[in-house]
Amino acid sequence: MVKKRDIVEAKIEDLEFPSKGIARIDGKKLFVKNTVPGQLVRVNISKVKDDYAEGKLIEVLERSPQEVESFCEHFGSCGGCAHQTLPYEAQLEMKANLVYRLLEDAGIRDYQFLGIEGSPETFAYRNKMEYSFGDEEKGGEITLGMHKKGKFHDVVTVDRCRIADEDFNLILRTILHYFREKKIPLYNNKTHIGYLRHLVVRKAKKTKEILVNLVTSTQQQVDMTELVELLKQQNYEGRLVGFLHTFNDGVSDVVISDRTDTLWGQDYFTEEILGLCFQISAFSFFQTNSIGAEKLYSLVMDFMGAAADKTVFDLYCGTGTIGQIAAKKAKKVIGIEIVEEAVAAANRNARLNGLDNCVFIAGDVLKKIDELKEKPDIIILDPPRAGIHPKALKKILDYKAAEIIYVSCNPKTLAENLKDMQQAGYRVEKVKCMDMFPHTSHVETVVLMSRVKVNTMF
């Protein structure tokens, strides 16, 4: 019988969302992350239960017949782009099938499954990259990039990343070289001692504006004037518009701000989506694939249909991107979002776009929805990965809106929410996937639901 820490060979036969390969060992399922069907893999068993086991991938002994050569020199060490050895069409088919099976398992049936829409760009599509400072091995030279595959503390420099804009790679190399020469210490996530923590770079696809945000602790005082001038002198394809310095003394390895200073230029960049302008600040959520976002939002508008006489609720609205696009064809749009900075940006952008029929409110959907006096004809939901809290979902369903459009970045929580919504008297009419994240396991899904009976069961 297989035991924890055993090293085994296994053939991957199936896949579970988001990227768990499934093999069979001792009559039970063995789950192995970042594998694809057809591979023969060597695995270190990390967990053994009565009906399943889990293992960590050590190496791929035989490739799947579908696989091709990877396109990125960082593949294998960097923890991103796990599916880049699959042709793009195979990636799309895999994602669509996984979503369909999740919905099928949740009892969602008798609807139009419209397949998956591919990303307009499959390389250099990201408008945001969040890099970590670190080292590839303990005590080694400072690195700047992504966490090493399967490692939490090791960081791999990714200055030739293919899904990032070339200007991002240039900025990464420039900043890394500068701090290596100056011998500025990196922040240690174990001891919580040190200075350099993260680098966040954002760039608009349409305007080409670039915003750089360096994240450090407050444990040193470093004059950034020379670095700012160095960055301003680089030969970009786009245009640098701002350099920010964020201070973060929190112990968790996430980018948050205790204070953010604008050292040069402005604290936002501007992107254009479907004819509207959006000013996006350093910490505002915005879809990381701008050109793909246009296709995603166009799909939402297609599902919404004619709405000139309709009131739309845009819940979990972020910076109000969907809500403002909807406002171009709806009578009124009301958005709710818990992040105050995002709501301020949404209202500012609405004024910038000359939209006077939409308003965005800061607060928890669970609480703020009670304060709304209007009744929605259409509700658009775009929740975070965790999905919609059952209490909030009940309040949303109590509005008995004729139609609900659900935009999800996590098919697992989507399936759970749809099951509850179906029990509450809604029917799934259409489902379409949109690939916003080529070469990764992630996918967006858009669902149109209509109300078919009184809410009595939820």
C-alpha positions in Angstrom: 0.0 0.0 0.0 1.2 3.5 -0.9 2.4 5.6 2.1 3.3 9.2 2.7 6.7 10.1 1.3 6.8 7.2 -1.1 8.2 7.9 -4.6 6.0 6.4 -7.3 5.5 6.5 -11.0 2.0 7.1 -12.3 0.1 7.8 -15.6 -2.1 10.8 -15.6 -5.5 9.8 -17.0 -7.8 12.7 -16.3 -7.9 16.3 -15.0 -9.8 18.2 -12.3 -10.1 22.0 -12.2 -8.0 24.0 -12.0 -4.9 21.9 -12.8 -4.9 18.7 -10.8 -4.0 15.6 -12.8 -5.7 12.4 -11.8 -3.9 9.0 -11.8 -4.8 5.7 -10.1 -2.7 4.0 -7.5 -3.8 1.1 -5.1 -7.3 1.5 -6.5 -7.7 5.1 -5.4 -7.3 8.5 -7.1 -4.0 10.2 -7.0 -4.1 14.0 -7.5 -1.0 15.7 -8.9 -0.9 19.4 -9.5 0.4 20.9 -12.8 0.1 17.8 -14.9 -2.0 16.9 -18.0 -3.6 13.7 -19.2 -1.2 11.4 -21.0 1.9 12.2 -19.0 3.9 9.6 -17.1 5.2 11.3 -13.9 7.3 10.6 -10.9 5.5 11.7 -7.8 6.4 12.2 -4.1 3.3 11.1 -2.1 2.3 14.0 0.3 -1.0 12.8 1.6 -2.9 9.5 1.8 -6.6 9.2 2.7 -9.0 6.2 2.6 -10.3 7.1 -0.9 -7.6 9.3 -2.5 -4.0 10.4 -2.3 -2.1 13.5 -3.2 1.4 13.9 -4.5 4.0 16.5 -5.6 5.3 16.3 -9.1 9.1 15.5 -9.2 9.5 15.1 -12.9 7.7 14.3 -16.1 9.1 11.0 -17.4 7.0 10.9 -20.6 5.2 13.7 -22.2 1.5 13.6 -23.2 1.1 13.0 -27.0 -0.5 16.4 -27.2 2.5 18.3 -25.8 4.9 20.5 -27.7 8.1 22.3 -26.7 7.7 25.1 -24.2 8.1 28.6 -25.6 9.7 30.2 -22.5 13.2 29.8 -21.1 11.8 30.1 -17.6 9.5 27.1 -17.9 10.2 24.4 -15.3 11.6 26.8 -12.7 9.0 29.6 -12.7 5.7 28.5 -11.2 3.5 30.2 -13.8 2.2 29.1 -17.2 1.9 25.4 -16.3 0.0 24.6 -19.6 2.3 26.2 -22.1 3.4 22.9 -23.5 -0.1 22.3 -24.8 -1.1 23.9 -28.1 -3.4 26.8 -27.5 -6.4 25.1 -29.1 -5.9 22.1 -26.7 -5.8 24.5 -23.8 -9.1 26.0 -24.8 -10.7 22.6 -25.2 -9.4 21.5 -21.8 -10.8 24.6 -20.0 -14.2 24.4 -21.7 -14.5 20.7 -20.8 -13.5 21.3 -17.2 -16.1 24.0 -16.8 -18.8 21.9 -18.5 -18.1 18.9 -16.2 -18.2 21.1 -13.0 -21.6 22.4 -14.0 -22.8 18.9 -14.9 -21.6 17.6 -11.5 -23.5 20.4 -9.8 -26.8 19.4 -11.6 -26.8 22.3 -14.0 -28.3 20.9 -17.2 -30.6 21.8 -20.1 -28.9 25.0 -21.1 -27.0 26.3 -24.1 -23.2 25.7 -23.6 -21.6 28.0 -26.1 -18.0 26.8 -25.7 -15.1 29.0 -25.1 -13.7 32.2 -26.7 -10.0 32.4 -27.1 -7.9 35.4 -26.0 -7.1 37.8 -28.9 -3.5 37.8 -27.7 -1.7 34.7 -26.3 1.6 36.4 -25.7 2.4 39.7 -23.9 -1.2 39.9 -23.0 -0.9 40.9 -19.3 -1.3 44.6 -18.4 -0.1 43.9 -14.8 2.8 41.9 -13.3 3.5 41.6 -9.6 7.0 40.5 -9.0 8.7 39.4 -5.7 12.3 40.2 -4.6 14.1 37.2 -3.2 16.8 34.7 -4.0 16.8 31.4 -5.9 18.8 29.7 -3.2 19.4 30.7 0.4 22.0 33.4 0.6 22.3 33.6 -3.2 22.3 36.6 -5.4 19.2 38.8 -5.2 16.5 37.9 -7.7 13.3 39.6 -8.9 10.4 37.7 -10.5 8.1 34.8 -9.7 8.1 32.2 -7.0 9.9 29.1 -8.0 7.8 26.1 -9.0 6.6 24.3 -5.8 8.6 26.6 -3.5 7.3 29.4 -1.3 10.5 31.2 -0.4 12.6 30.9 -3.6 12.2 33.4 -6.4 13.2 33.1 -10.0 14.2 36.1 -12.1 11.8 36.1 -15.1 13.2 38.9 -17.3 12.3 37.1 -20.5 8.7 36.3 -19.6 6.5 35.8 -22.7 3.1 36.6 -21.3 4.4 39.9 -20.0 4.9 43.1 -22.0 8.5 43.6 -23.1 8.5 46.9 -21.3 7.9 45.0 -18.1 11.0 42.8 -18.8 13.0 45.9 -19.4 11.9 47.6 -16.1 12.5 44.3 -14.2 16.1 44.1 -15.5 16.8 47.8 -14.9 15.6 47.7 -11.3 17.2 44.4 -10.4 20.6 45.5 -11.8 20.3 48.8 -9.9 19.6 47.2 -6.5 22.3 44.5 -7.1 24.9 47.2 -7.6 23.7 49.2 -4.6 23.6 46.0 -2.5 20.2 46.9 -1.0 19.0 44.0 1.2 15.9 42.1 0.3 13.1 41.5 2.8 13.1 38.0 4.4 9.7 36.6 4.7 10.8 34.3 7.6 12.7 36.7 9.8 10.7 39.8 8.6 14.0 41.7 8.3 15.1 43.6 5.2 13.9 46.2 2.7 13.0 45.1 -0.9 9.7 43.3 -1.1 7.8 43.6 -4.4 7.6 45.4 -7.8 4.3 46.0 -9.5 4.2 47.2 -13.1 1.1 48.1 -15.0 0.7 49.1 -18.6 -2.3 50.1 -20.7 -2.7 48.3 -24.0 -4.5 51.2 -25.8 -2.7 54.3 -24.3 0.6 52.5 -23.7 0.9 54.3 -20.3 3.2 52.6 -17.7 2.9 52.8 -14.0 5.7 51.4 -11.7 5.2 50.8 -8.0 8.1 49.7 -5.8 7.1 48.0 -2.5 9.5 48.0 0.4 9.5 47.9 4.2 10.3 51.0 6.3 13.5 49.4 7.8 15.8 51.6 5.7 15.8 55.0 4.1 16.9 54.8 0.5 16.9 57.8 -1.9 15.1 56.7 -5.0 16.0 59.8 -7.1 18.7 58.1 -9.1 16.5 55.0 -9.8 13.6 57.2 -11.0 15.9 59.1 -13.4 17.3 55.8 -14.6 13.9 54.4 -15.4 12.8 57.7 -17.1 15.8 57.3 -19.5 14.9 53.8 -20.7 13.8 53.2 -24.3 10.2 51.9 -23.9 7.7 50.8 -26.4 5.2 52.6 -24.2 5.4 55.7 -22.1 6.3 55.9 -18.4 3.8 58.1 -16.6 4.4 57.5 -12.9 6.7 56.0 -10.3 5.3 55.1 -6.9 6.9 53.9 -3.6 4.7 51.8 -1.3 5.7 51.1 2.2 4.4 47.8 3.7 5.5 46.4 7.1 2.9 43.6 7.2 4.2 40.1 7.7 2.2 38.4 5.0 3.7 38.1 1.5 1.0 40.2 -0.2 1.2 43.6 -1.8 -0.6 46.0 0.5 0.0 49.6 1.4 0.7 51.2 4.7 1.6 54.4 2.8 2.2 55.1 -0.9 4.2 58.1 -2.1 4.3 59.4 -5.7 7.9 60.0 -6.4 7.4 61.1 -10.0 4.6 61.7 -12.4 1.0 60.5 -11.6 -0.4 57.8 -9.4 -2.6 56.2 -12.1 -2.6 55.1 -15.7 -5.4 55.3 -18.2 -6.8 52.4 -20.2 -9.5 52.4 -22.9 -12.1 49.7 -23.1 -14.9 49.6 -25.7 -14.7 53.4 -26.2 -14.6 54.3 -22.5 -11.7 55.6 -20.5 -10.7 54.3 -17.1 -8.1 55.8 -14.8 -6.6 52.9 -12.8 -4.7 53.5 -9.6 -1.9 51.3 -8.2 -4.3 49.1 -6.1 -7.4 49.2 -8.2 -8.6 45.9 -9.5 -8.7 45.7 -13.3 -8.8 42.7 -15.6 -5.2 41.8 -16.4 -5.9 41.1 -20.1 -7.2 44.4 -21.5 -8.0 43.2 -25.1 -9.5 40.0 -23.7 -11.6 42.2 -21.3 -13.2 43.8 -24.3 -14.4 40.4 -25.6 -15.5 39.4 -22.1 -17.5 42.6 -21.5 -19.0 42.4 -25.0 -20.2 38.9 -24.2 -21.9 40.3 -21.0 -23.6 43.0 -23.0 -24.8 40.4 -25.6 -26.3 38.4 -22.7 -27.9 41.5 -21.3 -29.7 42.4 -24.6 -31.9 45.4 -25.0 -32.0 47.4 -21.7 -32.9 51.0 -22.5 -35.8 50.9 -20.0 -34.1 48.7 -17.4 -32.4 49.2 -14.1 -29.2 47.2 -13.6 -27.4 46.3 -10.4 -23.7 45.7 -10.8 -22.7 43.9 -7.7 -19.0 43.3 -6.8 -18.4 46.0 -9.4 -14.7 46.7 -8.7 -13.8 49.9 -10.6 -17.2 49.8 -12.3 -15.9 48.7 -15.7 -18.9 46.4 -16.6 -21.4 48.9 -15.0 -20.2 51.8 -17.1 -20.3 49.7 -20.3 -23.8 48.6 -19.3 -24.8 52.2 -18.6 -24.4 53.0 -22.3 -27.4 50.9 -23.0 -29.4 50.8 -19.7 -31.7 53.3 -18.1 -29.8 53.2 -14.8 -26.9 51.3 -13.2 -26.1 50.9 -9.5 -22.9 49.3 -8.5 -21.7 48.1 -5.1 -18.1 47.3 -4.2 -16.3 46.8 -0.8 -13.0 48.4 -1.8 -13.5 52.2 -1.2 -10.6 53.2 -3.5 -12.2 51.2 -6.4 -15.6 52.9 -5.9 -14.0 56.3 -5.8 -12.2 55.4 -9.1 -15.5 54.1 -10.6 -17.4 57.3 -9.8 -14.5 59.4 -11.1 -14.3 57.4 -14.3 -18.1 57.6 -14.8 -17.8 61.4 -14.7 -14.8 61.2 -17.1 -16.9 59.3 -19.5 -19.9 61.6 -19.2 -22.2 59.0 -17.8 -24.8 60.4 -15.5 -27.0 57.3 -15.2 -24.7 55.2 -13.0 -23.6 55.4 -9.4 -21.2 53.3 -7.4 -21.5 52.7 -3.7 -18.8 51.6 -1.3 -19.6 48.8 1.1 -20.2 45.1 1.6 -22.9 43.8 -0.8 -24.4 41.8 2.1 -25.1 45.1 4.0 -25.4 47.8 1.3 -28.0 45.9 -0.8 -30.5 46.4 2.1 -30.2 50.2 1.6 -31.2 50.2 -2.1 -34.6 51.5 -2.8 -34.7 50.6 -6.5 -35.7 47.2 -7.9 -33.4 45.7 -10.5 -34.6 44.3 -13.8 -31.1 42.8 -14.4 -28.4 41.9 -11.8 -24.8 41.5 -12.9 -22.6 39.6 -10.5 -18.8 39.5 -10.7 -17.7 38.2 -7.3 -14.2 37.4 -6.1 -12.8 33.8 -6.4 -14.5 32.8 -3.2 -17.9 33.3 -4.9 -21.0 34.8 -3.2 -21.6 34.4 0.5 -24.9 32.4 1.1 -26.4 35.3 3.1 -25.6 37.8 0.4 -26.9 35.4 -2.3 -30.2 35.1 -0.5 -30.7 38.9 -0.4 -29.7 39.1 -4.1 -32.3 36.4 -5.0 -35.0 38.1 -2.9 -35.0 40.9 -5.5 -36.5 38.4 -8.0 -34.8 40.1 -10.9 -36.0 38.8 -14.3 -32.4 38.1 -15.3 -29.1 37.5 -13.7 -25.7 37.6 -15.4 -22.9 35.9 -13.4 -19.3 36.6 -14.4 -17.0 34.1 -12.6 -13.2 33.7 -12.4 -13.7 30.4 -10.4 -15.9 27.7 -12.0 -15.9 25.7 -8.7 -17.6 28.5 -6.7 -19.7 29.4 -9.7 -21.1 25.8 -9.8 -21.9 26.0 -6.1 -23.7 29.3 -6.4 -25.6 28.2 -9.5 -26.9 25.1 -7.8 -28.4 27.4 -5.0 -29.8 29.8 -7.6 -31.4 27.0 -9.5 -33.1 25.8 -6.3 -34.3 29.3 -5.8 -36.2 29.4 -9.0 -33.7 30.5 -11.6 -32.8 28.6 -14.8 -29.5 28.7 -16.5 -30.1 29.7 -20.1 -26.6 30.2 -21.6 -23.0 29.6 -20.5 -19.9 30.7 -22.3 -16.3 30.6 -21.2 -13.7 33.3 -22.0 -10.0 32.6 -21.8 -8.3 35.6 -20.2 -5.3 33.8 -19.1 -3.6 31.8 -21.9 -1.1 29.1 -20.8 -2.4 29.0 -17.3 -5.2 27.0 -15.7 -7.5 30.0 -15.1 -10.6 30.8 -17.1 -13.6 33.3 -16.9 -17.2 32.0 -17.4 -20.3 34.1 -18.1 -23.7 32.7 -17.3 -27.2 34.1 -18.2 -30.0 33.0 -15.9 -33.7 33.8 -16.0 -36.3 33.6 -13.2 -38.9 31.0 -13.8 -40.7 30.7 -10.4 -41.2 32.4 -7.1 -38.3 32.0 -4.7 -39.6 29.5 -2.1 -36.8 27.0 -1.6 -33.7 29.0 -0.9 
